[in-house]
Structures are given as structure tokens and as C-alpha cells.
Amino acid sequence: MLVRNLHLKEKDAILELGRKIFREEDEIPLLIKALSLCSLELSFVAVDSTTACILGFTLVCSKSPTNYYVDFMKRIPNCYELAFIGIHPNGQGKGLGTRLLKETLLAIFQSSAKPFTCWLLVDTINEGAIKLYEKMGFRRWCKTLPPITPLPGYIMGIHSRRLIKSQYKHYANVLYNKPQIHLVLV
């Protein structure tokens, strides 16, 4: 299994996988929008080493495709949306989501010169995903209900300070008299 940054040419394959795991009526239009807005350097794919098929992906957007859900999200500085995390049904329950999420959060941390917030929206019935996000340090910020979202959901988020405390060992290194934080995956 290879986990690496998403390439532009793979967006059609991501959409094809998305059609297998997301709701066509409401999630696929948002997936299409997220694919057009996502940051390639912050979005990842997990590729099967044997077949070269994409088994999972994350899409991160700094210009959010879905932030109209809650007005206060627009006022959070240096904010990233984990717009989608998708795992092929054959790859679920094998730690792939955890690995992709760790790589994604690490990339956001390393690319952000300022403290940041990463947020996402998850359906309340998606208990496995909620457990994963909480394990990674995300907190439930608020609950959404129809008609704002098609199904009841949670907006969950993590600030970079909580990310450091919850998932990574860090140490300070002085370089050019400017503190640098280096992260090591646990």
C-alpha cells in the first residue's frame, strides 16, 4: 500500500470511487466541487501496490465547498476543511482511514505557518468515522439537522494545538532564531 499526494490526473478515479461510497443526491455534487477546489499538496490517496487502484483518499480545501452550513465557519482564520475522506469498501476496517488522516493532518501542519483549524462534517449515523475522528483528536462542535444538511450530522474540528497534544510528539528547534516545530508520527 502506497500513501501519497493526490495527482491531478486521478480526480476521475476519485469520482468513480466516490460514486461507490457516497450518496448520489447530495454528496456527489459536493465531491465534484471539492475535487475542483482541493489542494493537491494536502490531499492524499492510498494506492494498492499490486493493482495500482485507489483504495482511499482525502480531499482538503482551504476554500471550503461546504462551509455554508454554519456561518461562524467563515470567520475562523487559517481554516481547512477535510471535505472528504473515502475508503473503498474492500479497504475499510484495516487502518487505511487512520493512515490517510494522519498523513493529511501532518501535511496541513507542516504547510501552515500559523496555527490552524481543520474541520469536517460527518453524518451522525456514521459511527465508525466519528470514532476515528475522535481518536485523532477532533471534537464535536455542533449538530446539524435537516434542512441545513440532508441527514443529522456533526461538525467536528481540531485546532493545531490539540493536534500536537493528541497525536504527535514534537520538539522545538531554533533555526535562524525562529522556533520550528517538527512532528513525528506516533
N, C-alpha and C positions, 0 to 999 in steps of 0.2 A: 504494500500500500504506500503510495506516494502522496503526500500532502504538500501542495504548492499554491502559489498565487494563481488566480483565475486569469486566463488569456482571453483576449477579445474574441478570437475565433470560436471559443467554447460556449458562447452565450446561447446559441441554438440548442446545444446539447443540454444546457441547464434548463431551458424552457421545456424541452421534451421530458426531462426527468421531473420537473415541476408539475407537469400535467398528470403524472402518475401519483403524485402525493398531495397535491393541493386542490382546493375546491375551485372548479372552473368559473363559477358565477361571481365570486368576489376576490379570491386570492390570485388567480391567474392574471387578471388585469393589473394588480399591484406588482406581481412578479415581473411582468413586462416593463412596467415603469421603473422598478428597481434595477432591472438589467440595464436600462438606459442611463441611470444615474449613479450606479455603483462605482466605487473606487477600486480599480483592479489591484492596486498595491495593498489594499486592506481586505480584499475578498479572496476566499480560498476554495480549492477543490480537492477532493480526495479521489485519486485515480487508482483503479485496480492495476497492479503491475503486470498481470498476465494479459488481460483483455484490453487495457487502455480505456476502459469505460469509466465514466464519472459515477462514483457511488454516493457522493455527498458534496455539499457546497455551503458556503456562507456568502452573503452579499451585504456589504456595509456601504451606507450612503451618508455623506455629510449634509447633502441637500436631501431632506427626507421625502420619500414618496408617500408616506402615510402620516406625517405629523399634524394633519388637520384634525385628528381625533381629539386632542386636548390642547387648548390654546397655550397653556403655560409652557409646553414643549418648545415653542418658538422662541421663548425668552431665555433658554438655557444656553450660555456661551460654550463654544467648543464642544458641540454635541454631535454624536454619531448615532445613527440608527442601525442596529442589526436588523436589516429589513427582512432577511430570510435566512433560515438555516434549514436545509433539506437533506434528508438521508434516504437513499433507496431502501425500499422495504427489506431487501436481502442484506443490507448493511446495518439495520437497526439493532440495538441491544448489544453491540460489540465494541463500544467505546469510541466509535467514529465521531459522534456528535461532540463528545468531550474533547477529543483531539483537535477537531476543527475549531471549536470555540476557543480553546486555549491559544491556538495559533493566531486566530483573529484578534483576540484581546491583546496579545503580545505585540502584534503588528500595530494596532492602534496606539498602544502605549509608546512604542519606540518611535513612531512618526509624529507624535504630538509634542510640541514644545511647551504646551501649557497643560494644566490639569484639565481633564476631560470627563464627559459623561457619556456612557453608552446605554441606549435604551432599546426596548423591543416591545412588541405586542404579541401576546400568546392567548389562545382560547383557553378558558377555564377547564374544558374537558380534556385538554392535552396534558394530563398529569405527569407523564414521563418527561416532557420538555420542561415543565415547571420545576420538577425535582432537579433536573440538570442545571437550569439557570440558578436556582437557589444554591446548589452545591458549588457553583462557580462564584458566588458572592452577590448575585443580583437580588434585589429586594422588590417586593410588590409595592408599587407607588399608588396605583388606584385601579378600580374596577371599571370596565366599560360595559355598557348594556346596549341592546338594540334601541333605537335605530342608529346610534353612533357607530357601532360595529355589528356585523351580521349575527354574531354569537356573543354571549358574555365573554369577556376577556380581561386580562390583567395587563396593565402597562408596568413593566419591570425595568429597573435600571441599576447601573453600578457606576460609581464615581471612581476615578483613578486612585484615590487614596484607599478606598475599600478594596479595590483590585489588588493593590500591593499587599495589604494586610491579609487578604483571604487566600490568595493563590500563589504568590511568588516570594521567594527570598530575594532581598535586594541589598545592595551596598552602595555607598556613595564613593565616587572617585572624583578628585579635583583635576580638571583639565582646563587649562587656560583660566584658572581661578574661577571657574564656573562649575558648580556641582552637577555631576551627571549621574543618573540612576541607571543601573544595569540590572536586568532581570534574568533570573534563571528559572526555567520551568521546573516545577516540583514534580 
